[in-house]
Amino acid sequence: MTERVAFTLRGRNPDVLTCIANLSNDEVFTPPEFANRMLDTLTEAWADNNGGASIWADSSVRFLDPCTKSGVFLREITSRLTKGLEVRFPDLEERVSHILTKQVFGIGLTNLTSLLARRSVYCSKQANGKHSIAKGFVSGTGNIWFERMDHTWVDGRCEYCGASQKALDRGEGLETHAYAFIHTDNIRTRVAEMCGGVT
């Protein structure tokens, strides 16, 4: 016996990142609700360590998601900063531009996830595209960086992450899953390279 569940979107606009988080695949996407709970914890910790100040009202704080997939953390951070910096930047376009060009950074795990994150954060797969909400980017990648990396094979294993050469040495056409954030001897230099000097 098969039961059918009624499906309706009437009167409901589901969050696409919630839908993606519920898909079954080899990528595990963070649900927006969980991301927000983590950001609530950050909010409390910041306030405790900074005399009750709001992290979301500080225009100098920078955020980096070193393993961005859907862009959910960056999107939710941007949303909170947009509300928190309203007094500092009354003009919405100026505020969003400041946040996206100076405060929010990500490193994509794969080409596909970097594109997904850019759509989530900039509302466009190109940060400098005509539909992008970010103004001021010269490059299409904006502050969400991805560059295909190769593993460094030593005796059948990656020197940095331990991945199996047999499983992941698959040629140019497929993702290597060699994440830039951990495939380096100097993470500070790597972050500066990827994020335009931000360390």
C-alpha positions as CSV (number, residue, x, y, z in Angstrom):
1,M,0.0,0.0,0.0
2,T,1.4,3.4,-1.0
3,E,0.3,6.6,0.8
4,R,0.5,9.9,-1.0
5,V,1.3,13.0,0.8
6,A,-0.4,16.2,-0.4
7,F,2.1,18.7,-1.8
8,T,1.3,22.3,-1.9
9,L,3.2,25.6,-2.0
10,R,0.1,27.7,-1.9
11,G,0.7,30.6,0.5
12,R,4.2,29.4,1.2
13,N,7.5,30.5,-0.3
14,P,10.0,27.8,0.8
15,D,13.7,28.7,1.3
16,V,15.6,27.1,-1.6
17,L,18.5,26.4,0.7
18,T,16.3,24.4,3.1
19,C,15.1,22.4,0.1
20,I,18.7,21.8,-1.0
21,A,19.8,20.8,2.5
22,N,17.2,18.0,2.4
23,L,18.4,16.5,-0.8
24,S,20.2,13.2,-0.6
25,N,23.6,13.4,-2.4
26,D,27.3,13.3,-1.6
27,E,27.4,16.9,-0.5
28,V,26.0,17.8,2.9
29,F,24.5,21.3,3.0
30,T,23.8,23.1,6.2
31,P,20.1,23.8,6.8
32,P,19.4,27.6,7.3
33,E,17.8,26.9,10.7
34,F,21.0,25.3,12.0
35,A,23.2,28.0,10.5
36,N,21.1,30.6,12.3
37,R,21.4,28.8,15.6
38,M,25.2,28.8,15.2
39,L,25.1,32.5,14.4
40,D,23.0,33.1,17.5
41,T,25.7,31.5,19.5
42,L,28.3,33.7,17.9
43,T,26.1,36.8,18.7
44,E,26.0,35.9,22.4
45,A,29.7,35.1,22.6
46,W,30.7,38.3,20.9
47,A,28.5,40.4,23.2
48,D,29.9,38.6,26.3
49,N,33.5,39.4,25.2
50,N,32.8,42.9,23.9
51,G,30.8,44.7,26.7
52,G,27.4,43.8,25.2
53,A,28.2,45.1,21.7
54,S,26.5,43.7,18.7
55,I,28.7,42.0,16.2
56,W,26.2,42.8,13.5
57,A,26.6,46.6,14.1
58,D,30.3,46.5,13.6
59,S,31.3,47.5,10.0
60,S,34.9,46.4,10.5
61,V,34.4,42.7,11.4
62,R,35.1,40.3,8.5
63,F,33.6,36.9,8.1
64,L,35.1,33.9,6.2
65,D,33.4,30.6,5.4
66,P,36.4,28.5,4.4
67,C,34.2,25.6,3.2
68,T,31.2,27.3,1.6
69,K,28.8,25.1,-0.3
70,S,25.3,26.6,-0.6
71,G,26.3,30.0,0.9
72,V,23.8,29.7,3.7
73,F,26.2,31.1,6.4
74,L,27.3,34.0,4.1
75,R,23.7,34.8,3.2
76,E,22.5,34.7,6.8
77,I,25.5,36.8,8.0
78,T,24.7,39.3,5.2
79,S,21.1,39.5,6.3
80,R,22.1,40.2,9.9
81,L,24.7,42.8,9.0
82,T,22.1,44.5,6.7
83,K,19.9,45.0,9.7
84,G,22.7,45.8,12.2
85,L,24.4,48.4,10.1
86,E,21.3,50.4,9.2
87,V,22.3,53.3,11.4
88,R,25.9,53.3,10.1
89,F,24.8,53.1,6.5
90,P,21.2,54.4,6.1
91,D,21.3,53.9,2.3
92,L,20.5,50.3,1.6
93,E,22.6,50.0,-1.6
94,E,25.6,51.5,0.1
95,R,25.2,49.2,3.1
96,V,24.9,46.0,1.1
97,S,27.8,47.0,-1.1
98,H,30.0,47.6,2.0
99,I,29.0,44.3,3.5
100,L,29.5,42.2,0.4
101,T,32.8,43.8,-0.7
102,K,34.4,44.4,2.7
103,Q,33.0,42.0,5.2
104,V,31.8,38.7,3.8
105,F,34.2,36.1,2.2
106,G,33.9,32.5,1.2
107,I,36.0,29.7,-0.3
108,G,34.0,27.3,-2.4
109,L,34.7,23.6,-2.1
110,T,33.9,22.9,-5.8
111,N,33.1,25.0,-8.9
112,L,29.4,24.1,-8.6
113,T,29.2,25.0,-4.9
114,S,31.0,28.3,-5.5
115,L,28.4,29.2,-8.2
116,L,25.6,28.2,-5.8
117,A,27.0,30.3,-3.0
118,R,27.4,33.3,-5.4
119,R,23.7,33.0,-6.4
120,S,22.7,32.7,-2.7
121,V,24.8,35.8,-1.6
122,Y,24.9,38.0,-4.7
123,C,21.6,36.9,-6.3
124,S,23.7,36.2,-9.5
125,K,26.3,33.6,-10.5
126,Q,28.6,36.5,-11.3
127,A,29.3,39.0,-8.5
128,N,29.7,41.7,-11.1
129,G,26.7,40.6,-13.2
130,K,23.8,42.9,-14.1
131,H,21.5,41.2,-11.6
132,S,24.0,41.1,-8.7
133,I,23.0,43.0,-5.6
134,A,26.7,43.6,-5.0
135,K,28.1,46.8,-6.5
136,G,31.8,47.5,-6.9
137,F,33.2,44.1,-7.9
138,V,35.5,44.0,-10.9
139,S,35.7,40.2,-11.0
140,G,32.8,37.8,-11.4
141,T,33.9,35.7,-8.4
142,G,33.5,38.6,-6.0
143,N,34.6,37.5,-2.5
144,I,33.5,33.9,-3.0
145,W,36.7,32.2,-4.4
146,F,37.2,28.9,-6.1
147,E,40.2,27.6,-8.0
148,R,40.6,24.0,-9.0
149,M,43.3,22.4,-6.9
150,D,45.2,19.2,-7.4
151,H,46.2,16.8,-4.6
152,T,49.9,16.2,-4.0
153,W,50.3,12.5,-4.3
154,V,52.9,10.7,-2.2
155,D,52.8,6.9,-2.2
156,G,49.1,6.8,-3.3
157,R,47.9,9.3,-0.8
158,C,47.5,13.1,-0.7
159,E,50.2,14.7,1.4
160,Y,47.8,17.2,2.8
161,C,44.4,15.4,3.3
162,G,45.3,11.7,3.0
163,A,42.8,11.1,0.2
164,S,43.3,8.0,-1.9
165,Q,44.9,8.6,-5.3
166,K,43.1,5.6,-6.7
167,A,39.7,7.2,-5.8
168,L,40.4,10.9,-6.7
169,D,43.0,11.0,-9.4
170,R,40.2,11.1,-12.0
171,G,41.5,13.5,-14.7
172,E,40.7,17.1,-15.7
173,G,37.0,16.8,-16.3
174,L,35.9,15.8,-12.8
175,E,36.2,17.6,-9.4
176,T,39.3,16.7,-7.4
177,H,37.8,17.6,-4.0
178,A,41.2,19.0,-3.1
179,Y,40.0,21.8,-0.9
180,A,42.2,24.9,-1.1
181,F,41.8,25.7,2.6
182,I,43.7,22.6,3.7
183,H,46.0,22.0,0.7
184,T,48.8,24.4,1.7
185,D,51.7,24.7,4.0
186,N,50.8,28.2,5.0
187,I,47.1,28.9,5.5
188,R,47.5,32.6,6.2
189,T,49.3,33.1,2.9
190,R,46.6,31.0,1.1
191,V,43.7,33.0,2.6
192,A,45.5,36.2,1.6
193,E,45.8,34.9,-1.9
194,M,42.2,33.9,-2.1
195,C,40.6,36.8,-0.3
196,G,42.5,39.8,-1.7
197,G,44.9,40.3,1.2
198,V,42.5,39.6,4.0
199,T,44.1,37.6,6.8
